[in-house]
Amino acid sequence: MELSKLLQPVIEIARESGQVILNIYQCSDFKQRIKSDNTPVTSADLAAHKLVTEKLTVLTPDIPVLSEEDASIPLKERERWHRYWLVDPLDGTQEFIAGSGDFATIIALMEKNQPVMGVVYRPVLKIFYYAIRGHGAWKVMPDGKRIRLSVLKHCNDVRSLSIAISRWQDVSIITGRLTSSRSYDLVLLGSASLKSCLVAEGGVDCYLRLGPTGEWDTAATQCIVEESGGRILDMTLSPLSYNERDSLVNPNFIVLGDTGLPWREIVRFDG
């Protein structure tokens, strides 16, 4: 099936997932527990996981689904996949629990271990971000208006930059990576996907993530960011990899808007 024909059904699946999450969020009637990796999971995560995996399986029966809430599939099985869905049914579980509204459903279609389609839905605001490789990245407003996404561009001597970070991040860890060559405005936001999308739409210059995330946190947004003119790289400035290791945990990474800036003068990278 052509990617363009898959897009609208996937958007609808993300919308339905968002509604399931909202129903639980708005009544504040949810259960939670701590997983083995010391991160929280709620009944909203599990309900969204069930809906998204079932709907994607009906949509594309021959394409396997890898979800954060069912990620125990061994590499020896995963490495045979030419195509697969990579899903975070509820990105921003801590934000969901805290009641900030900064959470999303993320769905990526992977081909040869690279994202070729990404959809991010922010249910509280009813906003979509999406991209298909080679066809640009877009934001869809609640009234249906589509906006083409583009990262911020600067001249190389720009003296002030805006950087998205997690509300749960120790700020000193981030500032310790920033050189004194610029001044910085730190923008605190919720889920990893929403911070990456903020870079894609030109809301901030970059997003610096120091701490564990999963491959499902970056796949869809990598497609969106790259189609808007940016990059997602690890802290050696190498591309992120997908489905190539036993672990599905990402390294520390940075989401860059204007790739023409002298980032090695701005950020202290590894090595």
GUNU-196132 format. One record per residue (C-alpha): residue in one letter; x, y, z. Coordinates in steps of 0.001 Angstrom, whole numbers, plus 500000, padded with zeros to 6 digits. Each point is the difference from the previous one (the first is absolute). Layout:
<sites>
AXYZ ...
</sites>
This chain:
<sites>
M500000500000500000 E501303503474499144 L500996502135502978 S497574502746498992 K497136497520500207 L501085498903503480 L500291503515501393 Q496347500866500577 P499107496674501641 V503016500361502303 I498970503547500891 E496547498682500878 I501494497247502170 A502074502615501850 R496870502115500463 E498071497051501443 S502902499207502310 G500060503606501151 Q496300499887500788 V500430496845502074 I502801501718501918 L497944503184500455 N497002498096501333 I502169498535502750 Y501909503257500553 Q496901502141500406 C498354497772502572 S503311499510501865 D499041496372500448 F503147498102499146 K502278497421501559 Q503775500229499944 R503004497880500851 I503768500097499565 K501485497787497273 S503245498058500274 D501898502906498383 N498797502275502836 T497629501996497759 P496265500367500625 V497245498384497977 T496298500745500365 S496746498446498918 A499876502707497296 D503322498763498538 L498662496446499880 A496607500959498544 A501675502080497278 H502462497176499295 K497155497535499536 L498112502283497630 V502998501023497883 T501462496510499618 E496631498458499145 K499131502724497469 L503419499893498315 T499812496209499768 V496640500263498249 L501303502769497707 T503179498130499013 P499829496349501080 D503427499218498539 I501861502781501830 P501023499236503605 V499504502528502796 L502649500858502592 S498527502014502860 E501583501347503163 E497461497973501955 D500963496749498256 A503694500394499307 S501325496604501072 I500288498657496443 P503574498680499612 L502386501443497432 K500294496663498183 E496329500381499088 R499982503772499478 E503047500022497724 R498009498103497359 W497499502831499704 H500274502027496785 R497057502153501063 Y498466500540503408 W497967502462502033 L501800501629502940 V497561501438502526 D499863501885503276 P496285499923500836 L500400502651502723 D503188502040499824 G500299502129503116 T498549497707502647 Q501494502140502776 E498264503041498512 F496739498053499822 I500297499128503689 A500976503573500911 G497043501423498055 S502003502354497749 G498382498874496741 D503398499666498296 F499640496475498672 A499449498387496618 T499435496850497996 I502914499211497648 I499916497655497002 A502892499424497580 L500285497727496998 M503497498601499660 E501607498667496794 K503496498504500053 N500258501273503590 Q499367503632499106 P496793502026500474 V498115500734496788 M496798501294501615 G499367501670503328 V496792501106501720 V499818501794503362 Y496635500930501507 R499632502318502991 P496464499208501185 V499506502806502540 L500535502624497269 K498726497793497150 I503120500743497946 F501733497604497595 Y503547499988498711 Y500847497672497135 A502485499334497246 I500647497577497159 R503593499699498842 G500544502211496981 H496680501837500375 G500620502556502742 A498749500324503558 W496686501496501047 K498038501191503011 V496208499673499946 M498031502346502216 P496662499122501650 D498116501847497231 G501754497893497345 K502427502695498871 R503305498499498795 I503294501791500658 R503253499004498290 L502710499553502622 S503441501553499774 V502751500320502583 L501428503334501118 K502861501312497875 H502687502406501236 C503201501657498955 N503023498238501530 D500742502820502446 V496598499865501721 R500639500695503692 S496856498602501664 L498421496568499553 S496886498303501396 I500297496431501248 A497150497659500923 I500555497769503026 S497889497661502082 R498209501291503073 W501427496956501756 Q503584500635498925 D502636501283502434 V500636503403498386 S503630500053501170 I500715496895497891 I498805501867496911 T501742503287500753 G503199498065500692 R500000498973496331 L499569503555498689 T503018502158499289 S500251503687500869 S500053500927496306 R496283500852500026 S497175500934502357 Y497205497477500407 D496276500023500636 L498923496653501470 V496449498968499062 L498462497338502251 L497498497644498366 G498603496512500477 S500346496991497740 A503053499333497853 S497944500006496811 L498466503420500693 K503415501564500645 S501292498565496723 C496936501314498175 L500631503412501564 V503385500005498282 A498384498893496727 E497509502864500021 G502615502642500829 G498928500536503602 V503487499374501404 D503468499528498569 C500701496573501449 Y498973497350502506 L502718498436502115 R499146496662501615 L502389498555502570 G498406496927501496 P498269496801498923 T497387499905497254 G498775497212497739 E500246499670496242 W496221500556499903 D500591503503501443 T502030501201497008 A499002498041496885 A496887501928498951 T501499503331500986 Q503217499242498124 C497952499860496807 I498195503220500932 V503175501855501015 E501974498925496933 E497177500941497653 S499932503459501623 G503736500496499413 G501487498809503311 R501853496947501322 I499916497668502998 L503492498832500969 D501648498300502940 M502626501818502060 T502773498901497648 L498023501709497210 S499186496634498431 P496504499020498807 L497816498000502356 S499617496317499174 Y496847497887500149 N499440496284500485 E503695499174499858 R500687499162503666 D498539497778502676 S499190503152501966 L497403502439498699 V501314502806502220 N501279503082498171 P503288501698500811 N499972503636501078 F499027502100497001 I499485503499498650 V497304501222497618 L501492502749497831 G498046502626498142 D502455502012497947 T502661497423499139 G502195502750498570 L500795501448503418 P503407499136501546 W498524497604502526 R503414498734501147 E500650503531501268 I496613500089501736 V499647496571501613 R502604497823501713 F499554496714498170 D501527496660500937 G503509499283498821 
</sites>
